Amino acid sequence: MNTDITTAIAPDGTGFDLIGPPDAPCMALIHGLGLSRKIWDPMLADFSKNYRVLNYDLYGHGDSSPPPVTASLSVYADQLAGLMEHAGVKKAAVVGFSIGGMINRRFAMDHAGKVTSLVILNSPHDRGEALQQQVEERAAQVRDQGAMATMDAALKRWFTPDYPGNGPAIEAVKQWRADVDPEGYAQAAWALAHGVRELIKPQPAIQCPALVMTCENDSGSTPKMSEDIAAEIDGAQLEIVPRLQHLGLMQEPALFGKTILDFLDLLRNKS
């Protein structure tokens, strides 16, 4: 990994790392619900060779403080905008996984001048009535029973059946979920459940280059959802990864990392 690394806490309580050449274009990374910025660790060495990587924890996760106000996609988008200002970053390619792919779309709507491109990974969109109800019920369950209440069922949705139950990725996911701020997690789960409504046929329209990517067997962020997201962003590139489920980027980080870099490098070479 690039040795030019800053690890700090921003004034609003956001824990972050800034990695890579100071004069390189910036890539900002947004993890998913109940996870941590450490999800990107296997990719950072490659990312930081030619990009300035801003890697941070969402409010209530990892090293970050709970949300300062009731969480919403715009609150999380403002978190990134404030962090970029604190870090001296004017514009970034924003890579978001799951709820992170909702936040980066909201960020492109609320802070269009700060975005060079989007990478939207395994992120939900219009779920339809039945799946939307399931997601809302899970959000209510964690509100009533705590962050770990849905963990076992989530692991079955997120990893393929052949992935070992005691594998390092599963152990990491369990630990990250155990470390979240309970109220911050409950609010984030609610934002994940309800935020899709404000992203369908987004207004204002998202007009930056975008890569939309999910896995063939991701039941919560399906190929059809990614197709719909891509259809609403002019010129968006769509990639469907065979076989894997929601946390395919933890099972096959090299595959995801290469696809992300290929997309960003192509844009960079065109500019």
N, C-alpha and C positions, 0 to 999 in steps of 0.2 A: 504494500500500500504506500501511496505517496506519504512522505514523512512530514509534509507541511500540514499539520493538524492542529486545530483549535477546538477544545471542548469547554463549554461554558453554559451558564444559565442566563437567559435574556431577562430584561427588566420585568417582563410579565410572568416570569417563572418557567419559561420554556427551556427545556434541556436540549442542547444541540451540539453537533460536531460540524466543523467546516474543514473540508479535506481537499487537497489538491492544489494545483498551481494557482496563485492569486490572480493572474492575468487571464485565466482560461474562462470560457463561458460557463455559466452556472447551471447545475442540475439540482433541483430540490426534490427530496424523497419524502413521501407521506405513507406511513404504514397503515395497517387495517385495525379494525375494532378489537380491543383487548390484547393487542400485540405491542410491539416496541420498535424503535428505530433499529434495533439489532437485527431485525429480519433481513436487512440489506447487507449485513456484514460479508457474506460470501461474494458479493458483487463489487464491493467498494474498491478493491485493488485495481480492478479493470476500469471502473467508472472514473477513478481519481487520476488516471494517467493523463487524460486530456481534458478533464472537466473539473471545475470547482464544485464540489459536492456539498450541499447543505442538507444535512440529515438530522431530523429532529423528532421529538416525541409529541404527540397530540396532548392537549390538555387532559390531565387525569391519568396519563399513561407514563410508564418509564420514569424518567427524571423530571417530568413536567408537573407543575402545580395544577390543581383542579381548575375547571373553567371559571373565569371571573364573573360571568353571567350565565344564564341558562343556555346550554349548548344548542347550536344549530349549525347548518352547513356554512352560513355566512360568518358565524363566530369563529369557526375553524379556518375559514378563508382569511379572515382578518388576522388570525394568529400568524399565518404564514406571511402576510403582507408586513406585519409589524416586525417579524423576525428578519425578513429580508432587509428592511430599513435598518435595523440594528446591526446587521452583518455587513452593511454597505453593498448589498446586491440590488442592482436596478431591475434586472430581468432574469428570468430562469425558464428552462424547460422543466415542467413540473410533472413528476412521475408519481402516480397514486395507485395504491392497491386497495381494492374493495371499497370501504367508506372513503379511503384516500382518493379513489377515482371519482367519487362523488364530490369530494372537497375540491379537487383540482378543477372540475367542471364549474363549480360555483365560483372558484377563484377566477377562472377565465371570464365569467360573467361580471363579477364585481370589480375585478382589477385587471382588465384586459391589457392595459399598457405594461404590465409587469410580466407577461407571459410570452415566451417565444414559441413554445409548442407544448403539447400534452401527451403523456403516455397514460392510458386508462386501462388498468389491469384488473381483470376479474371483478368488475364493478356492476352493481345491479342497476336496472332501469325499470320500466313498467313491468310489474310482476304479474299482473292479472289479479283478479279478486281473491282466489283461493290462496295463492302463495303470499299475497300481501297480508292476508289475515294471519297466516302462520308466523310471519316475521313480526307482526305486531304482538302476537301472543308471546313470542320469545322475549320481546322487549319488556312486556309486562311481567313475565316470569322473573327476569333478572332484577326488576324493580322490587318485586315482592320477596324473592328468595336469595338474592345476591349474585355476584358475577360468575361464580362457579356452577350455578344451577344448570346451565345449558352446555357445560363443557363436554361431557361424554358424547352427547348427540352431535355436537359440532365437529368433534374429531372424526366421526364416521363420515360426515359430509365433506370434510376438508382433505383427507388423505385417502389414497387408493387402498383397497383391502389388502394388497400385498406389502404395504409399508409396515414395518414392525411396530407393534404397539408401544415398545419401549425405545423406539428410535430417537435420536437426538433432537429432531425437529419437534416431535410430540412433547418431549420433556421441556423444551424451551417454551413452547406455546402454553403449556400448563403453568409454568413459572411466571410468564409475562401476565397471564390472566390473573394469577393470584396476587400480583403486585399492583394492580390498578387501584385507583381511588374508587370506592364503591359507588358514590354518587356520580362522579364524573363518568364512570362506565355506564351507569344506567341512563344518563343523559345522552351519551354517545349512541347507545343502542336505540334510543328513541329517534335520534337524528337519522340513523341508518334506516330505520323502519319507515319514517315519514318523509325523509328528504327527497326520495325519488320523484315525488309529485312535482317539485319545483324544477326538475331537470328534464322533464318530458317536453319536447319541442321548446327548447330553452329560449327564453326572452330576457336579455338580448341574445341573439344567436352567437354560438361559439365559432370564431372565424380564424383560429390559428391552426397550423398543421397538427394532426393528431394520429397517434397509433392506438387502436383499440384491440385489446387482446384478452382472451379468456381460454378456459380449458374445456375440452369436449364434454366432460362429465361433471362440470360445476353446476350443481343443482340450484344454487342461489344467485349465480351470476352467469346465466346460461348463454350459449352461443347466439340464440335468438336475441337476447338482450343486447349483446355486443353488436350484433348486426344493426339493431335499431339505433344504438348510440352512434355508430359510424354513419348511418344514413342521415343523421341530423347534423353532422359536421362535414361541410363541403370538403371533398378530397381526402377524407380520413382513410387510413390504411387499416385493414382488418386482418387479425391473425387468430386462428383457432388451434390450440395445441392438442394433439390427440391424447386420449387415454386419461390424462390427469384430472384431478378434482380442484377444489377451490384453492388449496395451498400448494398448487403445482410449483409455484416459484420457490418453495422451500424444498420440494423433492428434486427439482431440476433447476437449481439456480443458474447454472452455466447457460442453459438454453434461454432462459428469460433474459439474463444479462446480455447475451450476444444479440438477441432480437432488439432490445432497447438501444444498445450502442449502434447497431447497424442503422436503425431509424434516425437517431440523432446525428450520427456521423454523415449520413447522406444529406440531411438538411444543412449541416454545417458546410459541407463541400459545395453546396449549391449557392450559399450566401456570399 
